[in-house]
Amino acid sequence: MMKDGYRTAPFAKIHYLKRSNIYLIYWQRANGRWLNYEAGNSATTLNDALAIIDEDVHGCFYG
């Protein structure tokens, strides 16, 4: 996706499950498939989910 001359690509997805009150975290493989993030694939708050992505202990989001 191009925006203002910069190219962006999704690499993380957070899905909120209202019934369970949790956030599921997914990462995108090079082939475009979305997979569950193994290390702490759920969080109880959006801030916790973003922190898991920032930590990226398995190197799925930032390589």
C-alpha positions in Angstrom: 0.0 0.0 0.0 1.4 3.4 -0.9 0.7 6.5 1.1 2.4 9.8 0.7 5.3 8.1 -1.1 5.9 5.5 1.6 5.2 1.9 1.3 3.4 0.1 4.1 2.6 -3.5 4.6 0.6 -5.2 7.4 2.7 -7.5 9.6 0.5 -7.9 12.7 -3.2 -8.3 13.3 -5.1 -8.0 16.6 -8.6 -9.5 16.8 -10.9 -8.8 19.8 -13.1 -11.5 21.0 -15.9 -9.8 22.9 -17.4 -13.0 24.3 -14.0 -14.0 26.0 -12.8 -10.4 26.5 -9.4 -11.2 25.0 -7.3 -10.0 22.1 -5.8 -12.6 19.8 -2.6 -11.8 18.0 -1.6 -12.9 14.5 1.5 -12.4 12.3 1.7 -12.5 8.6 4.1 -14.9 6.8 5.9 -14.0 3.6 3.3 -15.9 1.6 0.5 -13.7 3.0 -1.0 -16.2 5.4 -2.0 -15.1 8.9 -0.9 -17.3 11.7 -1.5 -17.3 15.5 1.4 -15.8 17.4 2.6 -18.6 19.7 4.2 -16.6 22.5 1.2 -15.2 24.4 -1.2 -15.3 21.5 -3.8 -13.6 23.6 -3.9 -10.6 25.8 -6.5 -9.1 28.1 -5.9 -5.4 27.1 -5.0 -3.8 23.8 -1.9 -2.3 25.5 -0.8 -5.8 26.5 -1.3 -7.0 22.9 0.8 -4.1 21.5 3.5 -4.8 24.1 3.6 -8.5 23.0 4.1 -7.3 19.4 6.8 -4.9 20.5 8.7 -7.6 22.4 8.5 -10.1 19.5 10.3 -12.9 21.3 10.0 -15.2 18.3 11.1 -12.6 15.6 7.8 -13.0 13.7 7.0 -9.3 13.5 10.3 -7.5 13.1 12.5 -10.4 11.9 
